[in-house]
Amino acid sequence: MSESLVRSPAPLRLTRDVLAHLRSVAEGFPVARSARRYLDCSEESAAAVHRAAVDIAAAVARRAGLGPRWRLLRVPQLPAQALAAPVSIEEWAESKGYDGFSYEELREIYEAENGPLGADRKTKQIERMRRARMELLQQLEAYAVEPPSIGDPVSAWFPEDLAARLQRAGFHLLGELRAAIVLGGRWWRGLPGYGPVKAGQLAAQVGALVGWPPAPTWAASQEARGLVEGAHQLIEQWIAARTESEQTGRAYRREVQRYLVWLVSERRKALADAGPDDCAAYIAFLRAVPVEWMSRRNAARFREGWAPFASQPSIKSQRYALTVVNAFFAWLARTGELRRNPWDLVNLRLPDDPDESLDSSRAFTPAAWTVLHDHVPQLPPAAAARMRWLLEFAQGTGLRAAELLLGRRADIRARDGGYWVRVHGKGARNRFVVVPTSAMRATRAYFSARGLDFDHAHPNTPLLARLDVPELPGMDAREPGQSAKRPDAEERRQRGFLSYPTLAPAFKRFVRSALRASSLSHEEREGVRQASLHWLRHTHATRAAEAEVPPDVLQANLGQADPRTTAGYYRAQEQRRMRQMERAFGEAGGG
């Protein structure tokens, strides 16, 4: 659990003690003294406990449908001198026994003792506010025995705007929000405008509402560590034989190690003893990973706070995990490390998630794409030139982010009356990708904006460059016909090649800035708010499929080994399917 949760005040319920404290404060009693008296807290925590009491009372008032008056509870403490109910001059005179005095004489004596007669406008306003707050607290007495529940919707306990943001982030119930907070990590990433500070305040409110369950703990046994360490050499040999990508290798290693840890922890078996029943049990385990196996805390593997999973894996993630583990065991069987692959005897096909949205797409819609282009001129000139090229070239070629970042001048070549870019891509495979006229025109313009002549620039000049002027700016061209070896890390630095950690967040900031300035509907903005660089590749593939580019052509352009991956883009062509079905059956009469 995060540090902000550990330091939050003890969970509160809307008890009669809480209401007594709030009434006491409304009557002018000092907050610290009242909190110590009614809520049994220390001097240091009194202010935090008071805020928690206000939060819980306001949440109950909202849930009870008492209108906007819950805001009265958040009004700072009223001035003490304005809280005393004024005594009329008649009541005062009677209490003092001043009989036989004229009104003017009584007024002079009264004001000498009590100050000017008659409250001013501000005092009257404060008194009305005090009475309204006391009436609200009186009404809340009826709800003092109704505690919040983890099954309550967030809309019942939070203001409408915050509840709407929570629901869009996938938190519909208090229990869902609490579970995400307990797991740790940046659970607030889906909440616009929230950072660690505001997230900590929200977490404190959740804790005040429903409290915190015992923090899930997971500790790897010595046997599990031993199996993972013992299989390390085999895992690394398999990864080396299967891929050269560091990113892919990390993913493979994670999935295999997860399985091995599970095999020892849950089945008490070694790698060579795994059978088909263990494989079936792991499939069932992935469908409902226990909460103690999950943690989003930033901790090293097998250290305190770490767990094998960050969250419940989706169906897609489960399929990926099974594919990886099956491939590892198949390799072990082929190399003779195992007698057989137990996964061969198990059905690896998982059903689709019934709640999965069929409308989800990671491609920019034409309207969102227009918004991005229209926002480019708002950037500084150098950044605008780079972003304009990125949008045009990525949409035109569909290159992966890593392929774009390693692209250089020498990779673009004239062939067959057009231009192609040579790519050394995923799986260390080479391919040529068509560079459409629009992308080539954008490339020349981008080089010109950097002070370069595309036709005469050095072969190793990066296609996508940093904004600062590099040590080797790019016009130290070689003689015609003289080739250039691919640059090493040092030369890439000198020539201003851009890195993924620099480009990825810059692109996300650009997308969000463009959306804020756009007239897109809320739904359209939310649909692309989390867009990443990879969306550019999906946009290329989706637009190509919509333009009825043949699947084999698109597969070759994308460099995808499995045609089923490419076929996924063609499922989204609902408008074309609708036109065809409408043409066939739209005018058919009943009979």
matplotlib code that plots the C-alpha trace (Angstrom):
import matplotlib.pyplot as plt

x = [0.0, 1.3, 2.8, -0.2, -2.5, -0.4, -0.5, -4.2, -6.5, -8.3, -11.4, -14.5, -18.2, -21.0, -21.5, -23.3, -19.9, -19.0, -22.2, -21.7, -18.2, -19.6, -22.4, -19.9, -17.7, -20.8, -21.5, -18.1, -16.2, -12.5, -11.8, -8.9, -10.7, -13.9, -12.0, -10.1, -13.3, -15.7, -13.4, -10.6, -7.7, -4.4, -3.6, -1.5, -4.1, -7.1, -7.2, -6.9, -9.6, -11.9, -11.4, -12.3, -15.4, -16.5, -15.8, -17.9, -20.8, -20.8, -20.7, -23.6, -25.6, -25.0, -25.9, -29.1, -30.1, -30.2, -29.3, -26.4, -26.6, -23.7, -21.4, -22.4, -20.3, -17.1, -17.5, -14.7, -15.5, -17.7, -16.5, -17.2, -18.5, -21.1, -22.5, -24.1, -27.8, -28.7, -30.8, -33.6, -33.6, -36.9, -35.6, -32.5, -34.4, -36.7, -33.8, -32.0, -35.2, -35.0, -38.6, -39.8, -36.9, -37.6, -36.5, -33.7, -32.4, -32.6, -30.7, -27.9, -27.4, -27.8, -25.2, -22.8, -22.9, -23.5, -22.3, -24.3, -27.9, -28.9, -26.7, -25.2, -25.8, -22.8, -23.6, -27.2, -25.8, -23.5, -26.3, -28.5, -25.6, -25.2, -28.9, -28.8, -25.8, -27.3, -30.6, -28.5, -26.7, -30.0, -31.3, -28.1, -29.0, -31.3, -28.3, -25.9, -26.4, -26.0, -22.3, -20.8, -20.3, -17.7, -20.7, -21.9, -21.5, -19.0, -21.7, -23.3, -20.3, -18.5, -19.5, -20.9, -17.8, -15.4, -17.8, -18.0, -14.2, -13.9, -16.5, -14.7, -11.5, -13.3, -14.1, -17.8, -17.9, -16.2, -14.7, -13.2, -11.5, -10.3, -8.9, -6.9, -5.5, -4.5, -2.5, -0.4, 1.4, 0.0, -3.6, -4.8, -3.4, -6.8, -8.1, -7.5, -5.8, -4.7, -1.2, 0.3, -1.0, -4.6, -4.6, -3.4, -6.3, -8.8, -7.3, -7.8, -11.5, -11.9, -10.3, -12.5, -15.6, -14.8, -11.5, -8.7, -8.5, -5.3, -2.6, -2.1, 1.3, 3.1, 6.5, 8.4, 9.5, 13.1, 11.9, 10.4, 13.5, 15.6, 13.5, 13.7, 17.4, 18.0, 16.1, 17.7, 20.3, 17.6, 15.3, 18.1, 19.1, 15.6, 15.1, 18.4, 17.2, 13.8, 14.3, 16.9, 14.5, 15.3, 11.7, 10.3, 13.0, 11.8, 8.2, 9.1, 11.3, 8.5, 5.9, 8.1, 9.2, 5.7, 4.7, 7.7, 6.9, 3.3, 4.4, 6.4, 4.2, 0.8, 1.6, 4.8, 6.4, 9.7, 9.9, 10.4, 7.4, 4.8, 2.0, -1.2, -3.2, -0.8, -1.2, -5.0, -4.7, -2.5, -5.1, -7.7, -5.4, -4.9, -8.7, -8.9, -5.5, -5.7, -5.3, -2.2, -0.4, -0.9, 1.0, 1.8, 4.4, 7.7, 9.9, 12.6, 11.7, 11.4, 11.8, 9.3, 6.4, 6.8, 4.3, 4.2, 1.2, 0.3, -3.4, -5.9, -4.6, -7.1, -8.1, -5.6, -2.8, -3.8, -3.6, -0.1, 1.1, -0.1, 1.5, 4.8, 4.9, 3.8, 6.6, 9.2, 8.1, 8.0, 11.6, 12.6, 11.1, 12.8, 16.2, 15.8, 15.6, 12.1, 10.6, 7.5, 5.6, 2.6, 0.9, 0.3, -2.4, -4.3, -6.8, -5.2, -8.1, -9.7, -13.2, -13.7, -14.4, -18.2, -17.7, -15.0, -15.9, -16.2, -16.0, -12.5, -9.8, -6.4, -6.5, -7.2, -10.6, -10.6, -12.0, -9.3, -6.6, -7.8, -7.6, -4.0, -3.0, -4.8, -2.9, 0.5, 0.9, 0.5, 3.9, 7.2, 8.5, 11.1, 8.7, 5.9, 8.1, 9.0, 5.4, 4.1, 6.6, 5.8, 2.1, 2.5, 5.3, 3.9, 0.4, 1.8, 4.2, 2.9, 6.4, 6.8, 8.1, 11.5, 11.8, 11.0, 13.6, 16.4, 15.5, 18.2, 18.6, 20.3, 17.3, 15.0, 15.7, 14.2, 12.9, 10.4, 9.5, 8.8, 10.4, 10.9, 12.3, 14.5, 13.6, 15.5, 12.5, 11.1, 12.7, 15.8, 14.0, 14.6, 11.9, 11.1, 8.1, 6.5, 6.9, 3.8, 4.2, 2.7, 5.2, 8.1, 7.0, 6.8, 10.3, 11.8, 10.0, 11.2, 14.8, 14.5, 13.2, 16.4, 18.5, 19.3, 19.1, 17.6, 19.3, 22.7, 22.5, 24.8, 23.5, 23.4, 21.4, 18.4, 14.9, 13.6, 15.9, 16.2, 15.3, 18.8, 21.5, 23.6, 27.4, 27.2, 24.4, 24.1, 25.7, 29.0, 27.9, 30.0, 31.0, 28.3, 28.1, 30.0, 28.0, 27.8, 27.7, 24.8, 25.8, 26.7, 25.4, 28.0, 27.4, 23.6, 24.2, 26.4, 23.9, 20.9, 18.9, 15.9, 15.2, 11.9, 11.8, 12.0, 9.5, 6.8, 5.8, 6.2, 3.7, 1.2, 1.5, 0.8, -2.3, -3.8, -3.1, -4.7, -7.8, -8.2, -8.2, -10.6, -14.4, -14.6, -17.3, -16.4, -16.8, -14.4, -11.8, -12.0, -11.6, -8.1, -6.9, -4.6, -3.2, 0.5, 3.0, 1.8, -1.6, 0.1, 0.8, -2.8, -4.1, -2.1, -3.3, -7.0, -7.0, -5.4, -8.0, -10.8, -9.4, -9.6, -5.9, -5.5, -4.5, -1.4, -0.2, -0.8, 0.8, 4.0, 4.0, 3.5, 6.1, 3.7, 4.6, 1.1, -1.6, -4.2, -2.7, -3.2, -6.7, -7.7, -7.7, -10.3, -12.8, -13.3, -14.8, -18.4, -19.5, -18.5, -20.2, -23.3, -23.4, -23.1, -25.8, -28.0, -27.6, -28.5, -31.4, -32.2, -35.1, -36.3, -40.0, -41.5, -43.2]
y = [0.0, 3.5, 5.8, 8.2, 5.4, 4.5, 8.1, 8.7, 9.0, 6.0, 5.0, 6.9, 6.0, 8.4, 7.6, 9.8, 10.8, 12.1, 14.1, 15.4, 16.6, 18.4, 20.0, 21.1, 22.7, 24.4, 25.9, 27.4, 24.9, 24.7, 21.9, 20.4, 20.3, 18.9, 16.2, 15.1, 15.0, 13.2, 11.3, 10.3, 11.5, 13.3, 17.0, 16.2, 14.3, 16.4, 18.4, 15.3, 13.5, 16.5, 16.6, 12.9, 13.5, 16.3, 14.0, 11.2, 13.4, 15.2, 11.8, 10.5, 13.7, 13.3, 9.6, 10.5, 12.9, 15.9, 18.3, 20.6, 21.5, 19.0, 21.8, 23.6, 21.0, 22.1, 25.8, 26.7, 27.2, 30.2, 33.2, 32.4, 35.9, 35.6, 32.3, 33.4, 33.9, 37.6, 38.4, 40.9, 44.1, 43.2, 39.8, 41.5, 44.2, 41.7, 39.6, 42.6, 43.9, 47.3, 48.3, 51.9, 52.8, 54.4, 52.5, 55.0, 54.6, 50.8, 50.9, 53.0, 50.6, 47.5, 48.7, 49.6, 45.9, 44.1, 46.2, 47.9, 46.8, 44.7, 42.4, 43.6, 41.8, 39.6, 38.5, 37.6, 35.6, 33.7, 32.9, 31.7, 29.4, 28.1, 27.2, 25.6, 23.5, 22.4, 21.4, 19.3, 17.6, 16.9, 15.3, 13.1, 11.6, 9.2, 7.9, 7.5, 3.8, 3.2, 2.6, 2.7, -0.7, -1.8, -2.7, 0.9, 2.7, 5.5, 7.9, 7.5, 8.8, 11.3, 14.4, 13.9, 15.1, 12.9, 9.9, 10.3, 10.3, 7.3, 5.4, 6.2, 4.9, 1.6, 2.2, 1.7, 0.4, 1.5, -2.0, -1.8, 1.5, 0.2, -2.9, -0.8, 1.4, -1.6, -3.1, 0.1, 1.6, 4.4, 3.4, 6.9, 7.0, 6.9, 9.9, 13.2, 15.8, 13.4, 13.0, 11.5, 14.3, 14.3, 10.5, 10.3, 12.6, 10.5, 7.3, 8.8, 9.4, 5.9, 4.6, 6.8, 5.3, 1.6, 1.1, -1.0, -4.8, -6.5, -5.7, -8.8, -10.3, -12.7, -14.2, -16.6, -19.8, -20.9, -23.8, -21.3, -19.2, -22.3, -23.6, -20.2, -19.9, -23.4, -23.0, -19.6, -21.0, -23.0, -19.9, -17.7, -20.3, -20.6, -16.8, -16.5, -19.1, -17.5, -13.7, -10.9, -8.3, -7.3, -6.3, -9.6, -11.5, -9.7, -10.7, -14.3, -14.5, -13.0, -15.5, -18.6, -17.5, -16.9, -20.4, -21.9, -20.0, -21.2, -24.8, -25.0, -22.8, -24.3, -27.8, -28.6, -30.0, -29.5, -28.5, -32.1, -33.4, -31.1, -32.9, -32.2, -31.8, -29.1, -27.3, -27.4, -26.1, -23.2, -22.2, -22.2, -20.2, -17.5, -17.0, -15.9, -15.0, -14.6, -11.1, -12.1, -12.9, -9.3, -6.1, -2.9, -1.7, -0.8, -3.6, -5.9, -9.4, -11.7, -8.7, -7.4, -5.8, -7.8, -10.3, -12.2, -10.3, -6.6, -7.3, -9.9, -10.7, -10.1, -12.9, -11.6, -11.7, -15.2, -16.4, -14.8, -16.4, -19.9, -19.4, -18.5, -21.3, -23.8, -22.6, -23.0, -26.5, -27.4, -26.3, -28.3, -31.4, -30.8, -30.4, -33.5, -31.7, -33.1, -36.4, -34.7, -31.4, -31.8, -28.8, -30.8, -32.7, -29.6, -27.4, -23.9, -22.2, -19.7, -18.3, -14.6, -12.3, -11.7, -8.2, -7.3, -4.2, -5.0, -1.3, -0.9, 0.2, 1.6, 3.6, 7.3, 8.1, 10.4, 13.2, 12.7, 12.6, 15.9, 17.3, 16.2, 17.8, 21.0, 21.3, 20.9, 24.6, 25.4, 23.8, 25.6, 25.5, 22.8, 20.6, 21.2, 20.1, 16.9, 16.1, 16.8, 14.4, 11.8, 11.9, 11.7, 9.2, 6.8, 6.8, 6.3, 3.5, 1.8, 1.4, 0.4, 3.0, 1.3, 1.1, 4.8, 5.7, 3.8, 5.0, 6.9, 8.7, 5.8, 3.5, 5.4, 4.3, 5.0, 1.8, 0.9, 4.5, 5.2, 5.3, 2.5, 2.4, -0.5, -1.8, -4.0, -4.9, -7.2, -10.6, -9.1, -9.5, -7.2, -5.9, -3.0, -0.8, 1.5, 5.3, 7.0, 10.3, 12.2, 10.6, 11.3, 14.9, 15.3, 13.8, 16.3, 19.2, 17.9, 17.7, 21.2, 22.5, 21.1, 22.9, 19.8, 18.8, 15.3, 14.3, 15.3, 14.6, 12.0, 8.5, 8.1, 11.2, 10.2, 10.4, 11.4, 13.7, 15.5, 19.2, 20.4, 20.7, 17.5, 17.3, 15.9, 17.9, 15.7, 17.5, 15.7, 13.6, 10.8, 10.6, 9.3, 5.6, 5.3, 3.3, 3.9, 1.3, 1.5, 3.8, 2.5, 4.0, 6.7, 7.8, 7.8, 10.1, 12.4, 12.6, 13.3, 10.1, 10.3, 7.9, 6.2, 7.5, 11.0, 10.6, 8.5, 11.0, 13.9, 12.3, 11.6, 15.2, 16.4, 14.2, 15.3, 19.0, 18.6, 16.9, 19.7, 22.3, 20.3, 20.4, 16.6, 15.1, 13.8, 10.2, 10.8, 12.4, 9.6, 7.1, 8.4, 10.0, 7.1, 6.9, 5.9, 5.9, 2.4, 3.9, 5.4, 1.9, 0.8, 3.9, 3.0, -0.6, 0.4, 3.0, 0.5, -2.1, 0.4, 1.3, -2.4, -3.0, -6.8, -8.6, -10.1, -6.6, -5.1, -8.1, -7.6, -3.9, -4.3, -7.1, -9.4, -13.1, -14.4, -13.5, -13.8, -10.7, -8.7, -10.1, -8.4, -5.1, -6.3, -7.2, -3.5, -2.7, -2.6, 0.1, -1.9, -5.0, -2.9, -1.6, -5.0, -6.5, -3.6, -3.9, -7.6, -7.5, -3.9, -3.7, -7.3, -7.5, -9.8, -13.0]
z = [0.0, -0.8, 1.8, 1.4, 2.6, 5.6, 6.8, 6.3, 9.3, 10.7, 8.7, 9.8, 9.5, 9.9, 13.6, 16.1, 17.5, 14.0, 13.9, 17.4, 16.4, 13.3, 15.3, 17.9, 15.2, 13.7, 17.0, 17.1, 19.3, 18.2, 15.7, 17.5, 20.9, 19.4, 17.4, 20.5, 22.6, 20.2, 17.8, 20.2, 18.2, 18.9, 18.5, 15.5, 13.6, 14.6, 11.4, 9.2, 11.2, 10.9, 7.1, 7.0, 9.1, 6.7, 3.7, 5.0, 6.0, 2.6, 0.9, 2.9, 2.1, -1.6, -1.5, 0.5, -2.3, 0.0, -2.9, -3.1, 0.6, 1.3, 0.3, 3.5, 5.4, 3.5, 4.6, 6.9, 10.6, 11.1, 13.3, 16.9, 17.7, 15.0, 16.3, 19.5, 18.9, 19.4, 22.4, 21.8, 23.8, 25.4, 26.7, 27.9, 29.8, 31.4, 32.5, 34.0, 35.7, 33.9, 34.2, 33.7, 31.3, 27.9, 24.8, 24.1, 27.6, 27.4, 24.0, 25.4, 28.3, 26.1, 23.5, 26.3, 27.5, 24.2, 21.4, 18.6, 18.5, 15.5, 13.5, 10.2, 6.9, 7.2, 10.7, 9.6, 6.6, 8.9, 11.3, 8.4, 7.2, 10.7, 11.0, 7.6, 8.5, 11.8, 10.0, 7.5, 10.3, 12.0, 8.8, 8.6, 11.9, 10.0, 8.0, 10.8, 11.0, 7.2, 6.6, 3.1, 1.3, -1.2, -3.4, -3.5, -6.8, -6.8, -7.9, -4.5, -2.6, -4.9, -6.7, -10.2, -12.1, -10.1, -10.3, -14.1, -14.3, -12.1, -14.2, -17.4, -15.8, -15.1, -11.4, -11.0, -7.5, -4.3, -4.0, -7.5, -6.6, -3.3, -4.9, -7.4, -4.7, -2.5, -5.4, -5.6, -8.5, -10.6, -10.2, -11.0, -14.5, -16.1, -14.1, -16.0, -13.8, -11.1, -9.9, -6.7, -4.4, -5.5, -5.8, -2.1, -1.1, -3.0, -1.5, 2.0, 1.2, 0.0, 3.2, 5.3, 3.5, 3.5, 5.3, 4.0, 3.8, 4.9, 2.3, 0.1, 0.6, -1.6, -0.9, -3.2, -1.5, -1.7, -3.9, -6.4, -6.5, -6.9, -9.9, -11.6, -11.1, -12.1, -15.4, -16.1, -18.6, -20.5, -20.6, -22.0, -24.6, -25.8, -26.0, -27.9, -30.4, -30.8, -30.9, -31.0, -29.6, -26.0, -25.4, -26.7, -24.7, -21.5, -22.2, -22.8, -19.7, -17.6, -18.8, -18.3, -14.9, -13.8, -14.8, -13.0, -9.8, -10.0, -10.7, -7.5, -5.3, -6.3, -7.7, -5.8, -8.9, -10.8, -14.5, -15.7, -13.7, -15.3, -16.9, -18.8, -15.6, -14.5, -17.8, -17.4, -13.8, -14.9, -17.5, -14.8, -12.5, -15.2, -15.5, -11.8, -10.4, -6.6, -5.3, -3.2, -6.5, -7.7, -6.9, -8.8, -6.3, -7.7, -6.3, -7.7, -8.6, -5.6, -3.2, -0.7, -2.4, -5.6, -7.0, -10.3, -11.7, -11.7, -12.2, -13.5, -17.0, -19.8, -22.2, -24.7, -22.1, -21.0, -24.6, -25.0, -21.7, -22.9, -26.3, -24.8, -22.2, -24.9, -27.2, -24.4, -23.6, -27.3, -27.6, -24.5, -26.1, -29.4, -27.7, -25.6, -22.3, -21.8, -23.1, -24.3, -24.3, -21.9, -23.6, -26.7, -24.8, -23.7, -25.5, -25.6, -27.2, -24.8, -25.3, -26.0, -23.1, -23.2, -21.8, -24.4, -26.4, -30.1, -30.9, -29.5, -31.9, -31.5, -34.7, -34.9, -36.4, -39.4, -37.2, -34.6, -37.3, -38.6, -35.0, -34.7, -38.1, -37.2, -33.9, -35.4, -36.2, -32.4, -31.7, -32.0, -35.6, -35.1, -33.1, -35.6, -38.6, -36.8, -35.7, -39.2, -40.7, -38.0, -38.7, -42.5, -42.7, -40.1, -41.6, -45.1, -44.2, -41.0, -39.6, -35.9, -33.5, -33.3, -37.1, -37.4, -34.7, -36.5, -40.0, -41.9, -45.1, -46.8, -46.1, -48.5, -52.1, -55.5, -57.1, -59.8, -60.4, -56.7, -53.3, -50.8, -47.3, -46.3, -42.8, -40.5, -38.3, -35.8, -35.6, -37.3, -40.6, -43.6, -45.8, -48.2, -47.5, -50.0, -49.3, -50.8, -52.5, -49.5, -47.1, -49.4, -49.8, -46.0, -45.7, -48.1, -46.3, -42.9, -44.1, -45.5, -42.1, -40.5, -43.0, -45.0, -48.7, -48.7, -51.9, -50.6, -46.9, -45.3, -45.6, -41.8, -41.2, -39.1, -40.6, -37.2, -35.2, -31.9, -31.9, -31.0, -33.6, -33.5, -33.6, -37.1, -38.7, -41.8, -44.7, -44.5, -47.4, -48.9, -52.5, -54.9, -54.8, -51.6, -49.0, -45.3, -42.6, -40.1, -37.3, -33.9, -30.7, -30.5, -34.1, -33.6, -30.6, -32.7, -35.5, -33.3, -33.5, -31.3, -28.5, -27.7, -24.1, -25.6, -28.4, -26.7, -23.9, -26.3, -28.7, -25.8, -24.6, -28.2, -28.5, -25.2, -26.0, -29.4, -27.8, -25.2, -28.0, -30.2, -30.6, -30.6, -28.4, -25.0, -26.2, -29.1, -26.9, -24.4, -27.2, -28.1, -24.9, -24.1, -27.6, -28.0, -30.8, -31.8, -32.8, -35.8, -37.1, -36.4, -38.2, -41.3, -41.3, -40.6, -43.4, -45.8, -44.9, -45.4, -48.8, -49.7, -49.9, -50.3, -47.1, -48.5, -49.7, -46.2, -44.5, -46.5, -45.9, -42.1, -41.9, -40.0, -40.0, -39.2, -41.7, -38.9, -37.3, -40.5, -40.9, -37.6, -39.3, -41.9, -39.2, -38.5, -41.9, -40.6, -42.9, -46.0, -44.6, -43.8, -47.4, -48.8, -46.6, -47.2, -50.9, -50.6, -48.2, -47.4, -49.8, -49.4, -48.6, -46.0, -47.2]

ax = plt.figure().add_subplot(projection="3d")
ax.plot(x, y, z, "-o")
ax.set_aspect("equal")
plt.show()
